[in-house]
Amino acid sequence: MFSSSARFPQRAKQLLDEMKDAGFEPKCATYSAVIRSYASHYLVSEAVDLFNEMKTSAVEPNIVVYGLLIDMFAEIGNLKKALYYSNLMEESGISPNKIVLTSLIKAYGKVDCWKEAQELYSRMKNMDGGPDIVASNALLNLYANLGMVTKSKEIFDSLRRNSRADDVSHTTMIYLYKSVGLLTESIKIAHDLHKSGLLSDHASYNAVLASYLAEGSLKDYAELVQQMVAANIPLDAATLGMIFSLLKKGHVSKEEILQLESAYNDERNSVKQAIVALLFSVAGLHAAALDICEQLLRSEWTMDPCACNVCFKVYASCGKIEKAFSLFMRMNDLGLKLDTVTCIDLTTWYRKHGMSERLRTNGVLEYRNGRLIMPSHNAVAAFIETRSDVAIQLVKK
C-alpha cells in the first residue's frame, strides 16, 4: 500500500496518520516508505519532521532510514546535514554500509572535497565486494570535475579491467579528456562506448556525438543518430545543435542552414525530422533519409515548406527523379511558394540531368552580369507543364 503511494508523498503520510488514528503502531519499515517518498521529491523539512516523529514514537530508525536522509542531503549539496545524520547513525550503534558511504562521497563531491571522498572510497575497498559502480562513478566524476586526469584514469582503468565501466564512466572520461585538450583520447573512448552497447540515454549518446563532431566524422555521427532514432530516444536541443554545427562545415549551403534554423526556432511541425533527413542524406544514408521523407509527406499531414525543401533535396541527391518531380508538382498544386533554396536545388537537379541549357534557352533561367536570376514560382511551374511560352512572359514581367 505504501509502496504504491511512493509517488504521492502527501497521500502516503495521510495513510500513515490513518493507521495511527485507528490504533495501529507503524513499524520502522512503514516510516521508511513515507520518508523515501519525501526524499525522492526533495521534501526536506517533511522528511526530517517524520524522522523526528518516529523517534518520538519510540520507533528506532534503521540504516535504511538514515541512508535515505543522508542521500537526500547529499543530492542537494548539504554536506553538513549529510554528515550530521551519518554521525547520528553511528552514535546509535549502526555502522555505515556501502550505500551510505557512496552518498557521503557524493556529498563531498558537491563541495570538491576529493581527499575526504577518497578516504571513504579506500574504506570501501576493505568491505565485501569493494566499491560498487555507483561509488566509483561518484569519485570519478569528482576527480574529472577537478581536472585530475591521472586519478580519473586510475579508476576508469580499474573499472574496465573488471568489466564494470558503464556509460556514465565512459561519458565522464570523454568530457574530461576533451576539456583538457586530449582530443585523441576522448575520441578513442567515444568509439569504445559506441561499440560497447552501453549507450542508453541522451547524456551518453551526446558525449559520443560531441566527439564525432570534433573529429569531423560525418558518417559516424549520422549512423549514431540513426541508432538513437531506432532506439526511440528523442533528439534533444543539444543533439540538434550539434547537427547544425556539423552541417555548417561545408556540407550544405548557408541558405539551407538559415532556413532550417528559422523553422526550428519557430517550432514548426516536422522540422526535427527534416533536419535528420538532411543529415542522413549528406552522410550517404539515403535509405534512411528517404524513409523520413515518406513519413513527412504522408497525405494526412500538413505539408511544411521547409520539410518539402529538404525532401526535394533528398530525392534529387538520391536520383529519385520522378519523386522529386512529383513533389514539385504537389507543392505547386498546394500553392506552396518556392523559396530560394528549393530553386537552387531545382536548377542543380536539372543541370545534373542535362536540362539547364533547355531551361535557359526557354527563358526560365536568366543570367545577369554572370549571376543566376531565379525565376518566380509560376515561371518554373509553367515550364514544368511545358507551357514555356507562358514562362517566358512571366520572366519578362
Residue pairs with C-beta under 8 A, 6 or more apart in sequence:
1 15
2 12
2 15
2 16
2 30
2 33
2 34
2 37
3 33
5 11
5 12
5 15
5 33
5 37
6 12
6 33
6 36
6 37
6 40
7 37
8 37
9 34
9 37
9 38
9 40
9 41
9 43
9 46
12 33
12 34
12 37
13 34
13 38
13 46
13 50
16 26
16 30
16 31
16 34
19 26
19 30
20 26
25 57
26 54
26 57
26 59
27 59
28 54
28 59
28 60
28 61
28 62
28 64
28 65
31 50
31 51
31 53
31 54
31 59
31 61
31 65
32 62
32 64
32 65
32 68
34 50
35 47
35 50
35 51
35 65
35 68
35 69
36 68
38 44
38 46
38 47
38 50
39 47
39 68
39 69
39 71
39 72
42 72
42 75
42 76
44 72
44 73
44 76
47 68
47 69
47 72
48 69
51 61
51 65
51 69
54 61
54 65
55 61
60 92
61 89
61 92
62 94
63 89
63 94
63 96
63 97
63 100
66 85
66 86
66 88
66 89
66 94
66 100
67 97
67 99
67 100
67 103
69 85
70 82
70 85
70 86
70 89
70 100
70 103
70 104
70 107
71 99
71 103
71 106
73 79
73 81
73 82
73 85
73 107
74 82
74 103
74 104
74 106
74 107
74 110
75 106
77 107
77 110
77 111
78 107
79 107
79 108
79 110
79 111
79 113
82 103
82 104
82 107
83 104
83 107
86 96
86 100
86 104
89 96
89 100
90 96
96 104
97 127
98 124
98 127
98 129
98 131
98 132
98 135
101 120
101 121
101 123
101 124
101 135
102 124
102 131
102 132
102 134
102 135
102 138
104 117
104 120
105 117
105 120
105 121
105 135
105 138
105 139
105 142
106 138
108 114
108 116
108 117
108 120
108 142
109 117
109 138
109 139
109 141
109 142
109 145
112 142
112 145
112 146
114 139
114 142
114 143
114 146
114 148
114 151
117 138
117 139
117 142
118 139
121 131
121 135
121 136
121 139
124 130
124 131
124 135
125 131
131 139
133 159
133 164
133 166
133 169
136 155
136 158
136 159
136 164
136 169
137 166
137 168
137 169
137 172
139 155
140 152
140 155
140 156
140 159
140 169
140 172
140 173
141 168
141 172
143 151
143 152
143 155
144 152
144 172
144 173
144 175
144 176
147 176
147 179
147 180
149 176
149 177
149 180
149 182
152 172
152 173
152 176
153 173
156 165
156 169
156 172
156 173
159 165
159 169
166 198
167 193
167 198
167 199
167 200
167 201
167 203
167 204
168 203
168 204
170 189
170 190
170 192
170 193
170 196
170 198
170 204
170 207
171 193
171 203
171 204
171 207
173 186
173 189
174 186
174 189
174 190
174 193
174 207
174 208
174 210
174 211
175 186
175 207
175 210
176 186
177 183
177 185
177 186
177 189
178 186
178 210
178 211
178 214
183 214
183 215
186 211
186 214
187 211
187 212
187 214
187 215
189 211
190 207
190 208
190 210
190 211
190 212
191 211
193 199
193 204
193 207
193 208
194 208
194 220
194 224
198 204
199 205
199 208
199 227
199 231
201 233
202 233
202 236
202 238
202 239
205 224
205 228
205 233
205 239
206 236
206 238
206 239
206 242
208 224
209 221
209 224
209 225
209 239
209 242
210 242
212 220
212 221
212 224
213 221
213 242
213 245
213 246
216 249
218 246
218 251
218 282
218 283
219 283
219 284
221 242
221 246
221 279
221 283
222 279
222 280
222 283
222 284
222 285
223 283
223 285
225 235
225 239
225 243
225 276
225 279
225 280
226 280
226 285
226 288
228 235
228 239
229 235
229 276
235 243
235 272
235 276
240 264
240 272
240 275
243 275
243 276
243 279
244 257
244 260
244 261
244 275
246 279
247 256
247 257
247 278
247 279
247 282
248 254
248 257
251 282
252 278
252 282
253 341
253 344
255 340
255 341
255 344
256 278
256 309
256 313
256 341
259 306
259 309
259 339
259 341
260 271
260 274
260 275
260 278
260 306
260 310
263 271
263 274
263 304
263 306
264 271
264 272
264 275
268 304
268 306
269 301
269 302
269 304
269 307
270 296
270 301
270 304
270 306
270 307
271 304
271 306
271 307
273 292
273 295
273 296
273 307
274 292
274 296
274 304
274 306
274 307
274 310
274 311
275 310
276 292
277 289
277 292
277 293
277 296
277 310
277 311
277 314
278 289
278 310
278 313
278 314
280 286
280 288
280 289
280 292
281 289
281 313
281 314
281 317
281 318
282 317
286 314
286 317
286 318
289 314
289 318
290 314
290 315
290 318
290 320
293 310
293 311
293 314
293 315
296 304
296 307
296 310
296 311
297 303
297 307
297 308
297 311
297 327
297 330
303 330
303 331
303 334
303 336
305 331
305 336
305 337
305 339
308 327
308 331
308 336
308 342
309 339
309 341
309 342
309 345
311 327
312 324
312 327
312 328
312 342
312 345
312 346
313 345
314 320
315 321
315 323
315 324
315 327
316 324
316 345
316 348
316 349
316 352
321 353
324 349
325 384
328 346
328 384
329 384
331 338
331 342
332 377
332 381
332 384
337 377
338 346
338 377
338 380
340 374
343 374
343 375
343 380
344 374
346 380
347 356
347 359
347 365
347 372
347 374
350 356
350 359
356 365
359 365
359 383
360 366
360 367
362 383
362 388
362 391
362 392
363 388
363 391
363 392
363 395
363 396
364 375
364 379
364 380
364 382
364 383
364 388
364 391
364 392
364 395
365 372
365 373
365 375
366 372
366 373
366 375
366 395
367 373
375 391
375 394
375 395
376 394
376 395
378 394
379 391
379 394
379 395
380 391
382 388
382 390
382 391
382 394
383 391
